[in-house]
Every structure is written in C-alpha cells, then in structure tokens.
Amino acid sequence: MEIRKPKPKIHTDEQGLVSMATVQVLREVRGRMIFEKGDAIKRIDQNEYKVKSQSSGGDYQVLQTELGWLCSCPDAMFRSVECKHILAVQLSLKVRAEVENQILAPIVNTDSCIFCGSKHIVKDGLRRNKHGDIQKFNCLECKKYFTINLGFEKMKHNPQAITSAMQLYFSGESLRKTAESLRLMGAEVSHQTIHNWITKYVGLMNRYLDRITPNVGSVWRADELYLKVKGNMKYLFALMDDQTRFWIAQEVADYKGTSDIRPLLKDGMEVAEKKPEVFITDGAANFHQAFNKEFRTNRRDSPIHISHIHLAGDRNNNKMESFNGELRDREKTMRSLKTQDSPILKGMQIHHNFIRPHSGLDGQTPAAKAGIEVKGENKWLTIIQNASRPNSEDRDLNAVEGVGRNVEN
C-alpha cells in the first residue's frame, strides 16, 4: 500500500479558513467517537495500528513514522490532513500514557535488564552485607551490572529499615526516637543517618512525583501556618484542593500578610495544569493581591475569591484548619527547621498526599482521590523504586546523595 506524506495546505481566503476549522472540529469529534467504541483500534506494534472503518467492514492502516502520522483512508491520502482515524489513535495513546503514569506498582523482581530491557541476563554472584545477600546480574547485551535492590544500591541498611525510618519520622516521631525504634528492629543507626536518608529519598521522590499531574477539583483553599527556621519565626503558606485534600503547593515566607505569595499560586497552576474556579482564603491582603495577579481574568467565567471566612456557617475554612493541625503536630516534634528549603517540608507533603490515609476521605489518601494510585503495603518503597528506574525520564534521579556530617549509608 502506498501512503503519501501529508502536505500542508495554505488558504488565503478567510471564509475557507473558517470552513476548514469547522471540518477539523468534526474530525476530532468523530475521532473521539471511534476511540470510545473501545474495540475499534487494534495495536499491531509500537508504530502500526488498525482502525475499523465507520462506514464499511474494513480496516484502515495508521502508521507513526519519522515523517509524521499516516493513514490509508482517502481523507488522509488525498486531502493531506490528520484524519479521524489518526486522531482516534492519538487520543488512545494519550489516555494510555496518562493511565500508566498514574499507577505506581511495586517492582519486586525482574527477568530483564533494567537498563536496556534485554532478556539476555545471567546471574553473577551475590552482594553480601550484614543485612543479607542480594543477587547480582550481568546483561549480555549492554554489558552492564545491576541488582534488583532498586533504589537502595550501595546502602548499608536494607529497604525495610530505611522506609520504616521515614514512616516513623513523618508520622510524628523525632529523629532520635526514630533511631531508638530502629535499634529494636536490629538496625543500629544514628539520628544523623536518618536525616541523611530523608534528604536523599525525599529529593528523589519529589523530583519524580512532580512529573505526575493530580486530578484535583475546581475549589482550592489556602492558609498560612507559623513555624520556626533556625529559631526565627516564618510562615508556611499551603495550597490545598477542597475535594481531594491534595496538598498542591507550598511556600515559606517571612511575613503573614505582606509577603508576596504569587509563587505559591504559580506553582499550584503548574502542578495541577489549570486554575481553580473558586479560591477560599482568610482576609489577608496578600491572598487578594496574588489572586488578582494570577487567577483573575476579564472573562465572565473568571475564578471567584471567597475571603473573610470564619469557623462557622457556609463560608468556613475548617478543612484547612484541620490540615494546619496535622502540620502543627509535626512541627512541635521537630521544634525548628535548620533551613528554609529543608527537605522535611517536602517530605511532609509527600506523606500527606501519598502515604497517610485520611478519615475524611473514607480511609483513602489524597493522591488516590486525585487519581494517582500507589500500590503495595509499603508505599514509601513503591515510590522510591519507581523513582529510581533507569528508564525514568530523569536519569539524574539516581545521582541524589545523602549529605551532612557523619554520613552513614
């Protein structure tokens, strides 16, 4: 079958442009109809698809090539456009990518190379340490060595001890209390080592999770909470989705009512990839100023800002106050942060969103309510393993190292 490369058409007539735009909208609608049938698209391989014809019993061949998308239907071959069949396949690929991106499953073992995917791997001895033996593998294709201890290579302590330390700390224990608890499990570590683990793995997880878009609602809340950094009073501004209670963004500022919190709203839009329809805050002037700069538009459907809220009645911020209580309990234990950009705050955000089940969400995590499923009993382990995969988009994730004095890996 001969498939012609699509050639762009140039229209100079204004009426013709309007007509072509209308036709393209119809193609997109019909492409969605093909996709929604469920069985109309058949994947042959990574670059070839068969799409059922809507008017006959035959199939059209859709190819993804270096020249772009090609289809054997008359619309694509003779009008040189992206036809409804191409649009249906593109929509299918987009949805599949989103689904794969939103499910994090534990990586227990492997039968292929974690670098190149080859099945030609051989066992090559054991890596021994005081916590057990780990099988080593060599790939006969790319000649690289690897283990299945994904995310915990070259660590002296096993994954269970490291993830248990993170769970204990972010559940409310101090660094020293966490170290004492680990000693009961047979893991002799210092409180500085636990802090190094937190620094290393929070950075690793945060860079990975930043690439996943939560499906948050249209009503967002924001509030501030005082905390101490090196003994000095600061304010943590937090942005939360009302429906899922997903902690969307955070910012540490010097002052409560006068600090510029536009970066908080900008980060929120970047994470959620949209603006809210309703923004709920207290009456602080900087909330109103940031809302006008970042959210407000001149259109009729511009977002609404609800401020001057109180604890009783319909206009309240009780959900945000409950969230603040969760953070205050954690802040009392750690007493004071060492730096304003401490990984502890990002770790608290990860724990709130992906690890801790919430009674107000029927025992689910905010991430699960926002369409991000983290499987496995040990969610810390699942996230770290997925963040450490060599085929991850960000290959520098594995380069994150522990820092601080008396580093004990």
N, C-alpha and C positions, 0 to 999 in steps of 0.2 A: 504494500500500500504506500503510495506516495503522499507525503504530508508536507504541505507548503509552510514555510515560515511566515507568521503573521507580519504584515507590513502596516505601519501606522498610516492612518488617513488624515489628511489636513482639510478641514472645512473652513471656508471663508464666509459662507452665508450664515447669518445669525439664526435664522429660522431652522436651518439644517442642524446647527449645534443643539438647539433645544430638542429637536426630534430625536437626535442620536442619544442624548442624555435620557430621554424617556424610554427609548428602546433598551438602553443598558440597565435601567432600573427593573424593567420587566424580565430581562435575562437573570438578574440577581434573585428576583422573586421565584422564578422557575427553577433556578439552581438550588435554592433552599428547599423547594418542594421535592426535588429529586433526592436531596440529602435526607429529608425527613421520612422518606419511604423506608429507609433502613436497609433494604436488600438490593437497592438499585446500583450500588457501587461495589465493584469487586476488585480487590488489590491483587495484581499479578506479581509484581515485585516492587522494589523501592521506587522505581521511576515509571511504572506502567500500570494503568488501571482500565477496567472495562466498565462502562456506564450504560445501563439499559436505556433504549430509546423510549420516549413517551408516546410516540405515535405508531411504532411498529414493534415487532417482537425481537428485533436485532439489538446489537450492542455497538457502541462507539468506542474506539480506542483513544485513550487520553495518555499523553506522554509528557514527562517533565524532562527537558533537555537543557543543554547549555544555551540554546537559542531561545529558551522560554517554554511556555506551555503550548502544546499542540494537541489538536483533536481531529478525528477523521470525519466529523459531521460537516455538512455544507456551510453552516454558519461560520465555522472557524476557517475552513479551507478557502472559501470564495469571498467572504466578507472581511476576512483578516481581523477578527475580533476574538476576545475571550468569551467563548460560548457558555451556555448554561451548564454543560457537562463539565467544563473546566472549572467553573465557579463552584459546582457541587463538590468536586474533588478537593478543591482548595479549602472549602468550608469543613469538609470531613477531616482533613489533615490538621486544621486549626483546632477543632474540637478535641481530636485525639491527643494533640500536643498538650492542651490545657489539662485534660484528664490525667495524663501521665505525670504532668508537672505537679498536680495537686495531691498525689498519693505517694507517701513516703513509707516504704516497706523495709523491714529489717533485711540486711544482707548477711545471711548465715554462712553460706559456703559458696564455692564457685567450681564450675567444671571447665572454665575457660580463662584465658589470660585477662587480667583486669586492665591491661594497657591496650592490647590490640584486638582482644576478643577471640583469638585463635583457640581452637580446641586441642592443639598440639602442645600440651604441657606435661611435665614429668615431675614427680616428687624428688626433692633434692635435700634430704636430711631434715633435721629438726633444729629449731632455735630454742635453746634451753635457758631458762632463768628460774629463780626460786619460786615463782608462782605457777610453773608448769611448762610444758613443751608446746611449741607452735610449729606446724608443718610448713616447710619451705617448698616453693615451686620454682621451676625454671621454664620459660616459654621457648620452645624450639623455633618459633618464627621470629619474634623480635629480640630474642636472647636476653630478656630482662628477668630479674629475680623478683619474686613477690611472696607475700604471705596473705592469709585470709583474715589477719588481725587488723582489718581495715579501720584506719583512723587512730590506731593505737600502736603503730610501729615504733620501735625503739623506746617504748615506755617501760620502766622497771616494774610498774604495777599493772594488774590486769584491768580490763574494761569495767568489770563489776565494781571494783574499788573506786575507780575514778568517777563513774556515773553515780555511784552511791554517795560520794562526797558532794557532788553537785546537787543531788536531790536533798540531802540533809541541809546544806547551807541555804539554798533558796527556799526551803520550807520553813526556815526560821532559826536554825542553829548558828552559833558563831563559828569562826574558823577553828578556834581551839576546841570547842565542843565537838565539832565535826571530826577533828583529828582523834579525839578520845574515842568516839564511836567507831572509827575505822580500826583502832587498835583492838577492839573487841572482836572484829572480823579477821584479825590476824594481819592487818596491813599497818606497818609502822611508818607513819609519815608525819611531817611537821606541818604546822598551820601555814607556813610559807609555801610549802609544796602544794597545798590545796589551793592557795591563791594563784600559784603559777598555773595549775590545771584550769582554773576558772578563766584566767587571762587567755590561755591558749585556745580552749574549746569554745568559749563564748565568741571570740573573734572569728573562729572557723564557722560556727553555726550561723552567726549573724550575717556574714557575707553570703552564705548560701541561701538563707531564708529570705533575704532582701530581694531575691530574684523571683519569689513566688508571690503572686497577687491574690490577696484575700478578697472574697466576695462579700464585702461589707454592705450595710444598708445605707439609707439616704439621710439618716439623722445622726449627727455626730455631737459629742459632748467634749468640753474641755474644762480643765480646772488646774489649780496650782497647789503645790504641797511644799512646805518649807523643809529643808534638810541642811545638814552641815557638811561643808567641804573644808578639810583642814581646820575645823573649829569655827569657820566663818559661815554665817547664815546665807543660804542660797535658796532658790525656788525651782522646783521641778515642775514644769508645765507638761501635762499629758493630754493627748487627744485620743478619745475612745469612741467606738461605734456603739450606738444605743441598742441596736438589735442583737448583735453577736457578742458585745462587750470585748471586742478585739481591740487591744491597745495598739493604735495605729502609729503614733509617733510621739517623740519626747524631746524636750529642750530644757537645759539648765540655764537659768538666768540670775542676774544679781538682784533684781528688784521685782516686787509683786505686781504693781500696777502701771509701771512706766517702761519696763523692758520691752524691746521690740520682739514680738513673738511671731512675726511673719514667717521665719524659717520653719516654725512648727507646722503651720498650715501648708507651706510649700512641700514639706516632707510628707505630710498626710496625703496630699493630692498625688504625689509621686508614688507612694506605696499603694494607694487604692486605685490609681489611674482614673480618678474622677473627683468632682466636687460634691459636697453634701447638698441636700435640698433644705435642710434645717440644721442650724448651728446653735447649740444651747450652752450658755456660759453664765457666770455671775456678772455683776455690773461693772467690772474693771474696765477702765478706758482702753487699755491696750488690746483687749479682746475685740472691742468695737472697731478700733483702728485697723487691726490686722484683718478682720472680716471685710471691711470696706476695700482694702487693698487687694486681697487675694481671692475672695469668694464672690463679692458683689458684682453684678453686671447691670447694664441698662435694659436688659430684656425683661419681659413680663414674668418669665419663669426664673428670675434671679433667686438665689437661696435666701432664706429668711433667718434673721438672727434673733433669737429669744434670749434676753438678758434680764437682769434684776430678778432672778429666780429666788425662791425661798423653799424651805423644807417641807411645807405643807401645801396641799392643793395640787392642781394640774401642772402648774409651772414650777417644777422642782428639779433638783439635781441629785436625788437620793442615790441613784446608781453610781454617780461619780464620787459621792461621799463614801459609799461602801468600798469603792476601788481605792480611795485615799487611805481608808482604814487598813486595807491589806498592805499598802506600802509603808504606812507608819509602823506597823508591827515589825516589818523587816528592818526599817531604819533604826528602831530602838536597839536591835541586837547588834548591828554593825557600828552604832554610835556615830561614826563620822567617816566620810569618804576621803581618800587620800588625794584624789584629783577630780576635777570637774567632768572629765571624759572617762571616768572609771568604767571598766567592763562590767562592774557589778550591776549598774543600772540597765545595761542591755541584757544581762543575764536575768534580771528580774522580769524584763519584758518578755523574754523567751519563755520563762517559767510560767508567767501569767497566761500567755497566748496558747502555748503548745503542750504544756505538761500538766498544769493544775486543773482538775475538773471543778466546775462551778455549780453550786446548788441551784443558783438562779437560772442555769441553762440545762436543768434536768441531768446533772452529772456529766455534761459534755464540756470540752474545752472550747474557748472562743474560736480557736483555729478550726475545729470540727464544725462549728456552727457557720463559719465563714467558708466552708467547702474544702478545707485542707485536712486531709486525713493522715494521721501519723499512726502507723500500725505497730504492733508489738507491745509486750508488757513493759519493756524499758524504753520509753520514748526518747530519753537522752541518747541512748545507744543508736536508735534508729536514725535520728537526725545527724549525729556525728558520722555514722557510716555513709549516709547519702552525701553529706558534705565533703567527704574525703575520697569519693570515687575518682579515679584518674581521668575518666572521660567527662568529668564535670566541665562546664563552660569555663570556669575559672580554675586553671591548673595551678595557680599560686596558693590555693587553699591549704595544700599540704605543707606549705612553707611557714605557716604560722608557728611560732616557737614560744615556749614559756619564758617569762622574764622575771627579774628580781634577784635578790641575793639568796645564796644557798639554794640554787636551782637544783631540784631533785626530780629527775624524770623517771 
